[in-house]
């Protein structure tokens, strides 16, 4: 049974956005906009760039360090000298000069080597976390996209439902006036109509909220979305693959697992840094200096010196500080390994959850398709029986209610199906721009 939109329906659709309407957006176009606008993603990108500088900082520890220092000043000295004739006092006023250039080249420093490896592990950890944030951006975007599309479909169905219920209420009122209906039928029709209107206003609120969520991610106003082509989602069944393959892929590519692995490596390098407290350091040191009247003992003298030396330092005792630091770092390695086990288990559980949920959703879609067909047949039969006096107006309303509910459940299942595939790809570490482009095949621009 088809119904035209009434005035309430038209006003409802206009309420979906209080901003100008622009070109239809796809997942890919919104993703490209989000890359340039989403604050969470851009913050993660800036943090990654900052963390990459840790490698440059650690590499600098291997290079020579040069230092130039100098001073120019004025001195005044009162000197008293004991002689056979008594104390002799002499006053000196003089200029002082001092200039020194020193160069230190590290030859062996275990802590420096561990610091450099720590920086490499840290950057790998941050890159994995940024990859996860990139994948999260797609999941956040897709979730809001699907929710808005479903809510818009719900609004359309609810609008048609209100039109149908309005007609049923009018018919019930007319029959009651002519004595062929009951007040119960009128009350039932009015109650169902009021509930439908309340549901419609609630759906409008959700639609506006999802519009705002997408705007906050993309900066786009008045977003009009490409619609889901339900028939194309049949390809998901062939793309689903085997559960074991997804689990293996996740072990090798899940960003959180990779980040946890690098966190273990980072913790292990921290142990090496602490152990360096027991190791010697070896430096090549060169210095050239010039001084004039540098001290009271060198008044009237100039010195121009050049020295080159190998400097060796060996820590002997630090009160147990180094050993305590080593034990502390070893415990942190254990904690990092436990975190890795946790991320691995969580990822496997999520892959299995969404994989089985996707399979169940495929069966649900098949069932809801049949339910919609059955509901349409039942409504048609109930409507004919009502016109023949064999059914009541309440029976027709109930049949309409079941049809609308089944249509919404079917529509929702399609979005859940696509979202499940997005979630599986996310936890498997496969959700990227290329996969997002593949998702676009399920949506059509009107």
Steps between C-alpha positions, in 0.01 A plus 500: 500500500661829387425842645601848392680727743270732689589847625640362825730272301624780282568722801680211668737451209572872493587485870780249435747780441491867590783577255522530122503177302809419293615223267450138599784369714651151490705328765813578303425871455421537870818311591711733288337796674555343843872457434525877475251589774458237772673636810568160657670369187701818443611500863624141463687594181671791675594279795654245260711769331619615841588146608702441182743766620603262780713312246679818397557587865641155574718502187651831610652323801746321266632820343778726632408773743688830454498784747651846477540717808673823572519794734646851504529697821686740722694394809637679803742329741665626817808288570695503829850350492709435809862616465792566736404864482145415603176455313490643153161575351446510126185590312420354157235608256475276195278360225403129494428288194397139466393308189448123478375256237427141604382203293377169645438196281335202674680175420305258719183562698261211558224731620516701177462185290202385708347847478517490121334156485236622748424794274455267203264276698308804624445635149384157376260487793364846419469419129292193585279706730457761227402226257241394755375858525472516120292183508296641789423808292345278233299301755372817668411650165334182370303450821354853492440466124307174539306626801391813316392303192301256712339783696401673175343177376321467833366853461369416154330184628359684803368775274315244288379333817356827629323554170350153516399535865344840426286340232407215734405750771287696256326185382441383858356840592265493200380150581441597861295803391286278280459239772697222334818543708596513865668755721768240573601496135529877498701504821733226376561684172561829683742337746700334223513829308625691806769239567610511136532879513708478817725240337538725199610798708749276681638380167536862389709573810727205428540608137606849604745352752663279235515793259684696769734208567593479132542877483737493797713240321493645150407866526230444238163668542160365396635157409295297251612138493528246223240229562566136577435260212380197692540265205874568476557394859469140381869529407587508872425130530770417245744750653454366852761222464593264782522587868846348541635715217373814670657394831838444334476832317419677827803349672723642229330833432282619788644842596441457871680164500788650303514795738508265798783300341704815454414600857665176617806582291505850647482362854786260426717783377426689820654204686813535286514872577488429872768231470724761338544643848752220561692554173789737430489786251779596265535841332752671279550854630682783327547854632672817393517798733651847524526697825663820616527607863268213578580500872716676756772244436509569129507879498700622205484158330323365197422133436404336169430128557382202294414164656365170365407219737307176539269534799386189685231491769390193696218517758598313815218542751168687499341375819294228326318750277598328175398152616165631624442673166578177314254299708237767448549493122481119490163514676384748236603254229277241666214751511548583131488130408179455696353800317596335172321180604195707596488682165540169316214337689274804462568515127430130451178532700384800294580328171300195604214711637451705184563203269226293663274803527544564127403142420192528721408830337503337157246249627300778666480691171365193328240458775399868502460500121251219533336671795447817296341300218278315745405824676405662169284200411346497847424872487339469160285211619406674825406816311274304264343313794443830678324644197291181489405544865698199624778694674513812716691821453731392785595189302602717206706729727677201653577357158641835388709519817656158432582598144672823602693327776625229265604754239702691758659182634599399149647841429689499828642154429653622174685779681609268779631258237718764334612634836601149613726470196653838584562383858663174389732687265581749778603235750688308231705810421367512145276807516659769286416734215500216247249301706290812542493536123371142479220591742386773261371232263211436740375859473348688210478872433150603400 
